[in-house]
Amino acid sequence: MTECSRCGESEDVENGRIVGQFDHWDQAVCNRCRATELADHTPLVEEEAEVKAVRQLTERSLDTIADLLDLDESTVKMKLRVVEKRINNGQVTRETLLTQNIG
């Protein structure tokens, strides 16, 4: 079972926790730790960071992400659009979203 290298928690999809890994990272991270990292180190607000974190760590569909985060699918779509708008407006870069790494 995969555990988050930051908090030590195991993946528990039923309780909204997934664990994944980026190609350039050598350690697994859960969506909650990743969301905290994004919210702390980028202009993303907490809910935007949560949605972006899950999207970064998984290839799951938007409705599955919505279920995981206990949100409406329309909210997930809107949050991802807001993140893209922030990228396009130069408030945050794709590189920052990929490379922000705590610990």
Contacts in CASP RR format, 6 or more apart in sequence:
PFRMAT RR
TARGET T0000
AUTHOR 0000-0000-0000
METHOD contacts of the structure
MODEL  1
MTECSRCGESEDVENGRIVGQFDHWDQAVCNRCRATELADHTPLVEEEAE
VKAVRQLTERSLDTIADLLDLDESTVKMKLRVVEKRINNGQVTRETLLTQ
NIG
1 10 0 8 1.000
1 11 0 8 1.000
2 10 0 8 1.000
2 11 0 8 1.000
2 19 0 8 1.000
2 20 0 8 1.000
2 28 0 8 1.000
3 9 0 8 1.000
3 10 0 8 1.000
3 11 0 8 1.000
3 19 0 8 1.000
3 28 0 8 1.000
4 10 0 8 1.000
4 17 0 8 1.000
4 19 0 8 1.000
4 28 0 8 1.000
4 29 0 8 1.000
4 30 0 8 1.000
4 32 0 8 1.000
4 33 0 8 1.000
5 27 0 8 1.000
5 28 0 8 1.000
5 29 0 8 1.000
6 29 0 8 1.000
6 30 0 8 1.000
6 33 0 8 1.000
6 102 0 8 1.000
6 103 0 8 1.000
7 30 0 8 1.000
7 32 0 8 1.000
7 33 0 8 1.000
9 17 0 8 1.000
9 19 0 8 1.000
9 30 0 8 1.000
9 32 0 8 1.000
10 17 0 8 1.000
10 19 0 8 1.000
11 17 0 8 1.000
11 18 0 8 1.000
11 19 0 8 1.000
11 20 0 8 1.000
11 30 0 8 1.000
13 68 0 8 1.000
16 31 0 8 1.000
16 68 0 8 1.000
16 69 0 8 1.000
16 70 0 8 1.000
17 30 0 8 1.000
17 31 0 8 1.000
17 32 0 8 1.000
18 30 0 8 1.000
18 31 0 8 1.000
18 54 0 8 1.000
18 57 0 8 1.000
18 58 0 8 1.000
18 68 0 8 1.000
19 28 0 8 1.000
19 29 0 8 1.000
19 30 0 8 1.000
19 31 0 8 1.000
19 57 0 8 1.000
20 28 0 8 1.000
20 29 0 8 1.000
20 30 0 8 1.000
20 57 0 8 1.000
20 58 0 8 1.000
21 27 0 8 1.000
21 28 0 8 1.000
21 29 0 8 1.000
21 57 0 8 1.000
22 56 0 8 1.000
22 57 0 8 1.000
22 98 0 8 1.000
24 98 0 8 1.000
24 99 0 8 1.000
25 101 0 8 1.000
29 57 0 8 1.000
30 57 0 8 1.000
31 50 0 8 1.000
31 53 0 8 1.000
31 54 0 8 1.000
31 57 0 8 1.000
31 58 0 8 1.000
31 68 0 8 1.000
32 50 0 8 1.000
32 53 0 8 1.000
33 102 0 8 1.000
34 49 0 8 1.000
34 53 0 8 1.000
34 56 0 8 1.000
34 57 0 8 1.000
35 46 0 8 1.000
35 49 0 8 1.000
35 50 0 8 1.000
35 52 0 8 1.000
35 53 0 8 1.000
35 54 0 8 1.000
36 49 0 8 1.000
36 102 0 8 1.000
37 49 0 8 1.000
37 53 0 8 1.000
37 100 0 8 1.000
37 101 0 8 1.000
37 102 0 8 1.000
38 44 0 8 1.000
38 49 0 8 1.000
38 52 0 8 1.000
38 53 0 8 1.000
38 97 0 8 1.000
38 100 0 8 1.000
39 45 0 8 1.000
39 46 0 8 1.000
39 49 0 8 1.000
40 102 0 8 1.000
41 96 0 8 1.000
41 100 0 8 1.000
41 102 0 8 1.000
42 49 0 8 1.000
42 92 0 8 1.000
42 96 0 8 1.000
42 97 0 8 1.000
42 100 0 8 1.000
43 86 0 8 1.000
43 91 0 8 1.000
43 92 0 8 1.000
44 52 0 8 1.000
44 83 0 8 1.000
44 86 0 8 1.000
44 92 0 8 1.000
47 71 0 8 1.000
47 75 0 8 1.000
47 79 0 8 1.000
48 79 0 8 1.000
48 82 0 8 1.000
48 83 0 8 1.000
48 86 0 8 1.000
50 69 0 8 1.000
51 65 0 8 1.000
51 69 0 8 1.000
51 71 0 8 1.000
51 76 0 8 1.000
51 79 0 8 1.000
51 80 0 8 1.000
51 83 0 8 1.000
52 79 0 8 1.000
52 80 0 8 1.000
52 83 0 8 1.000
52 97 0 8 1.000
54 60 0 8 1.000
54 65 0 8 1.000
54 68 0 8 1.000
54 69 0 8 1.000
55 65 0 8 1.000
55 80 0 8 1.000
56 97 0 8 1.000
56 98 0 8 1.000
58 65 0 8 1.000
60 68 0 8 1.000
62 73 0 8 1.000
62 76 0 8 1.000
62 77 0 8 1.000
62 80 0 8 1.000
63 73 0 8 1.000
65 71 0 8 1.000
65 76 0 8 1.000
66 72 0 8 1.000
66 73 0 8 1.000
66 75 0 8 1.000
66 76 0 8 1.000
69 76 0 8 1.000
83 92 0 8 1.000
83 97 0 8 1.000
86 92 0 8 1.000
87 93 0 8 1.000
87 94 0 8 1.000
87 97 0 8 1.000
END
